[in-house]
């Protein structure tokens, strides 16, 4: 019984989907089906019931999942011990990042880290802040980089980089010609927001609440699931939004988007590294955490 089949089985169990598992594990759907069929044949029982696109575990599947997770955890622990013995010569690093830190901040650090440890295989999963935090809680990744600190007692959040949020306006919008904007003006504009769970949205809601502005008082015209979608919607003239300044630097320089600070002294937030307090990090994860701490000082970059 090889570990690849166990990994595929666990992912299908968790996602309730063959197609989603195939996408997440960079496999074809027939390959996923083949792994599960082979496992079911070896065990002599069905592990999933398939009803159209709906996949649900059988009683045998529920039982087998607990043991499969334990076997995969033992495999990881064994690999970590060997990595320690070999002095970080070879191994893997599983990370996650919410949209902005995952796409605009982590790659720079990962490039530098890879120079120090050329034989490490790095896996980086992108999601929103809530998704990345859940992956850390579920032990799917060891360290996440997120745009907001959530109330999760089991997790440690360490600030490591600062980010400015700005009001982003289509360059051809009448407001773009103004010297500055006000919160009263924002309330009347067609507004685009990120989905629930986004670090940008969490920070934005907290800021507006502090200023006495409820989210439902805004003229919300769209709720979109990624920074890229919001950015394109702004360029298309659908509305305005509050975004990370890092994410729209190219569009701002190209004259497609105009930005305005949200406070007299700008609205800043921290990005956070998040990991589980009660679990030991693998050697490479610990090395990466130490590397980031040495590269940054309390998010002052």
C-alpha positions in Angstrom: 0.0 0.0 0.0 1.8 3.1 -1.2 1.6 6.5 0.3 0.5 8.2 -2.9 -2.8 6.3 -2.9 -3.3 7.2 0.8 -2.7 10.9 0.0 -5.2 10.8 -2.9 -7.8 8.9 -0.7 -7.5 11.5 2.1 -7.9 14.4 -0.3 -11.0 12.9 -1.9 -12.4 12.2 1.6 -11.8 15.8 2.7 -13.0 17.5 -0.5 -15.8 15.1 -1.4 -14.8 15.5 -5.0 -12.7 13.5 -7.5 -12.3 16.5 -9.8 -11.3 19.0 -7.1 -8.8 16.4 -5.8 -7.3 16.1 -9.3 -7.0 19.8 -9.6 -5.4 20.3 -6.2 -2.9 17.4 -6.6 -2.1 18.2 -10.2 -3.5 14.8 -11.5 -6.0 13.9 -14.1 -9.4 12.8 -12.9 -9.0 9.3 -14.3 -5.8 9.0 -12.3 -7.6 9.9 -9.1 -10.3 7.4 -9.9 -7.7 4.7 -10.6 -5.9 5.3 -7.3 -9.2 4.9 -5.4 -10.3 1.9 -7.4 -6.9 0.2 -6.8 -7.2 0.9 -3.1 -10.7 -0.4 -2.9 -9.6 -3.6 -4.7 -6.8 -4.1 -2.3 -9.0 -3.6 0.8 -11.9 -5.6 -0.7 -14.5 -2.9 0.0 -16.0 0.3 -1.3 -14.6 3.5 0.3 -16.9 6.0 -1.4 -20.4 6.1 -2.8 -20.7 8.0 -6.0 -24.0 9.6 -6.9 -23.3 11.8 -10.0 -20.7 14.4 -8.9 -21.4 13.8 -5.2 -18.9 11.7 -3.4 -19.5 10.5 0.2 -17.5 8.1 2.2 -18.8 4.7 3.2 -18.5 3.3 6.8 -15.3 1.6 5.7 -14.1 4.9 4.2 -14.7 6.7 7.5 -12.7 4.0 9.4 -9.9 3.9 6.9 -9.5 7.7 6.8 -8.4 7.8 10.5 -5.7 5.2 9.9 -4.6 6.7 6.6 -4.0 10.1 8.3 -2.0 8.4 11.0 0.1 6.6 8.5 0.8 9.8 6.5 1.7 11.6 9.7 4.1 8.9 10.7 5.6 9.1 7.2 6.1 12.9 7.7 7.7 12.4 11.1 10.1 9.8 9.7 11.1 12.1 6.8 11.7 14.9 9.3 13.9 12.8 11.4 15.9 11.8 8.4 16.1 15.4 7.3 17.5 16.4 10.7 20.0 13.5 10.5 21.2 14.7 7.1 21.5 18.3 8.2 18.8 19.8 6.0 20.4 18.4 2.8 17.1 17.3 1.3 13.4 17.6 2.1 10.2 19.6 1.5 8.5 22.7 2.8 4.7 23.0 2.7 3.5 26.6 2.9 0.4 28.5 2.2 -0.3 32.2 1.5 -3.4 34.4 1.3 -3.5 36.3 -2.0 -1.3 39.3 -1.4 1.4 37.8 0.8 1.3 34.6 -1.1 1.8 36.2 -4.5 3.6 39.4 -3.8 5.7 38.9 -0.6 6.6 35.2 0.0 8.2 34.6 -3.5 11.0 37.0 -2.7 11.8 35.3 0.6 11.4 31.8 -1.0 14.0 32.7 -3.7 16.5 33.7 -1.0 15.7 30.7 1.1 16.2 28.4 -1.9 19.7 29.8 -2.4 20.6 28.7 1.1 18.8 25.3 0.8 18.9 24.4 -2.9 17.6 20.8 -2.3 14.4 21.7 -0.6 11.2 21.1 -2.5 8.8 24.0 -1.8 5.0 23.7 -2.1 3.0 26.9 -1.9 -0.8 26.9 -1.8 -2.8 30.1 -2.4 -6.2 30.8 -0.8 -7.8 33.5 1.3 -6.8 34.1 4.9 -9.5 31.9 6.4 -8.6 29.0 4.0 -4.9 29.2 4.8 -5.5 29.3 8.6 -7.7 26.2 8.2 -5.0 24.4 6.3 -2.6 25.1 9.2 -5.2 23.8 11.7 -5.7 20.7 9.6 -2.0 20.0 9.3 -2.1 20.3 5.5 0.6 23.0 5.6 3.1 24.0 8.3 3.3 27.7 7.9 1.0 30.2 6.4 1.3 33.9 5.4 -1.9 35.8 5.9 -3.4 39.3 5.8 -5.2 39.3 9.1 -4.8 37.8 12.6 -7.8 35.6 13.4 -9.0 34.4 16.8 -7.5 30.9 16.8 -6.1 30.0 20.2 -4.2 27.0 18.8 -2.2 29.1 16.4 0.7 31.6 16.7 0.6 34.7 14.6 3.8 36.6 14.0 3.9 40.0 12.2 6.6 40.1 9.6 5.8 42.6 6.8 3.7 45.8 6.6 1.2 46.6 3.8 -0.7 49.7 2.9 -4.4 49.5 1.9 -5.6 52.2 -0.5 -8.8 53.3 -2.2 -8.4 52.1 -5.9 -10.5 54.0 -8.5 -10.7 53.6 -12.3 -8.5 56.1 -14.0 -11.4 57.4 -16.1 -13.8 57.8 -13.1 -14.6 61.4 -12.1 -13.3 60.8 -8.6 -9.9 60.1 -10.1 -9.5 63.8 -10.9 -9.9 64.8 -7.3 -6.9 65.7 -5.2 -8.2 63.6 -2.3 -11.2 61.7 -1.2 -13.3 61.4 2.0 -15.1 58.5 3.7 -18.4 60.3 2.9 -17.5 60.3 -0.7 -16.6 56.6 -0.6 -20.1 55.8 0.8 -21.7 57.0 -2.4 -19.5 55.3 -4.9 -20.2 51.8 -6.5 -18.1 49.6 -4.3 -16.5 46.2 -5.0 -15.6 44.0 -2.0 -13.6 40.8 -1.5 -15.2 37.6 -0.3 -15.7 36.7 3.4 -12.5 35.2 4.8 -10.3 37.6 2.9 -7.7 39.4 5.0 -8.2 42.6 3.0 -11.9 42.5 3.7 -11.4 41.8 7.5 -9.0 44.8 7.7 -11.3 47.0 5.7 -14.4 46.1 7.8 -12.5 46.8 11.0 -11.3 50.2 9.6 -14.8 51.2 8.5 -16.4 50.1 11.7 -13.9 52.2 13.7 -15.0 55.2 11.5 -18.7 54.4 12.2 -19.4 53.1 8.7 -21.3 49.8 8.4 -20.5 47.6 5.4 -24.1 47.3 4.3 -24.3 51.1 4.2 -21.9 51.1 1.2 -23.2 50.9 -2.4 -21.9 47.4 -3.0 -22.1 46.3 -6.7 -20.0 43.2 -6.6 -18.4 40.7 -4.2 -15.5 38.9 -5.9 -13.3 36.0 -4.8 -9.8 37.2 -5.6 -7.7 40.3 -5.8 -7.2 39.7 -9.5 -10.9 39.8 -10.1 -11.3 43.0 -8.1 -8.4 44.6 -10.0 -9.9 43.8 -13.4 -13.3 45.0 -12.3 -11.9 48.3 -11.3 -10.1 48.7 -14.6 -13.3 47.8 -16.4 -15.0 50.7 -14.6 -17.4 48.5 -12.5 -16.6 50.3 -9.3 -14.0 51.2 -6.7 -12.4 49.1 -3.9 -10.0 49.0 -1.1 -6.9 47.0 -2.0 -3.3 46.4 -1.1 -1.1 49.0 -2.8 1.3 46.2 -3.6 -1.3 44.4 -5.8 -2.0 47.4 -8.1 1.5 48.9 -8.5 1.7 48.0 -12.2 -1.8 49.2 -13.0 -1.1 52.5 -11.1 2.1 53.1 -13.0 0.4 52.4 -16.3 -2.3 54.9 -15.5 -5.2 52.4 -15.4 -5.9 52.9 -11.7 -5.7 55.9 -9.4 -5.1 55.4 -5.7 -5.9 57.5 -2.6 -4.8 57.0 1.0 -7.6 56.1 3.4 -6.1 58.0 6.4 -4.1 61.2 6.7 -1.2 58.9 7.7 -2.2 56.0 5.5 -3.9 52.7 6.5 -1.3 50.1 7.3 -1.8 46.5 8.3 0.6 43.6 9.1 1.0 40.4 7.2 1.4 37.5 9.6 3.2 34.2 9.6 1.0 31.6 11.2 1.8 28.1 12.6 0.4 25.6 15.1 1.5 26.2 18.7 1.1 22.6 19.8 2.9 20.9 16.9 6.6 20.7 16.2 7.7 22.2 12.9 9.7 20.1 10.5 13.4 21.0 10.2 12.9 23.0 6.9 9.8 24.8 8.3 11.7 25.8 11.4 14.6 26.9 9.2 12.3 29.0 7.1 10.6 30.6 10.1 14.0 31.5 11.6 15.1 32.8 8.2 12.1 35.1 8.0 12.6 36.4 11.5 16.2 37.2 10.7 15.2 39.0 7.5 12.4 41.2 9.1 11.9 43.2 12.2 8.3 43.2 13.5 6.9 43.9 10.0 8.9 47.1 9.4 9.7 46.2 5.8 
